[in-house]
Amino acid sequence: MLTMRWLAQRYVKLRGWEFVGSAPPFARFVAVGAPHTSNWDFVFFLAVVSRLGIPGRAVGKIALVRWPFGTLMRRLGIIPLDRDSGQGLVGQMVDEFAATDEMALVVAPEGTRRRANYWRSGFYHIAIAANVPIVLTFIDFKTKQTGIGPTIQPTGDISRDMEKIREFYSEITGRHPENQGPILLREEL
């Protein structure tokens, strides 16, 4: 895992990008990764989270952790989502947080690299249920900066908390800006 972190950080630096922001004072949190408009976003978010020195994890389909790439994907921090579990995504991720003292769960709330009409709210509900903060991480292709933004302790007032998130991401540009949709949860429609 150390090699993958090192490679991700070297790639980002060699491409002329600047890391900004500082590590939050928490060992467990949900890291929002946005905007998510390209396959390369994963490398950037891996590099950002690896700089924190906290194990970065992400949710993936069970198929990702099967042969032939299963071992690699698990080493990269992929948590297989069991869609047949009665717990659903939120319950499974709450269990993952409960089982560890350190974890940055990276979630791309857009859910796709294509334009989406709204963000998926799982990141918010996981943070509430696991009682962990939300850390905003970003990739800005306009400024060639990637890093860590503010931390939000979710209050349960989803609209008020989302206003803070919208404000932060309003000036950030993804690799393919045409694929960035509105920063809006379905619950807010």
Secondary structure, DSSP 8 states (H G I E B T S, - for coil): -HHHHHHHHHHHHHTT-EEES---S-SEEEEEEE---STTHHHHHHHHHHTTTS-EEEEEEGGGGSTTTHHHHHHTTEEEE-TTSTTHHHHHHHHHHHT-S-EEEEE-TT-SSS--SSB-SHHHHHHHHHT--EEEEEEETTTTEEEEEEEE---S-HHHHHHHHHHHHTT---SSGGG---S-BGGG-
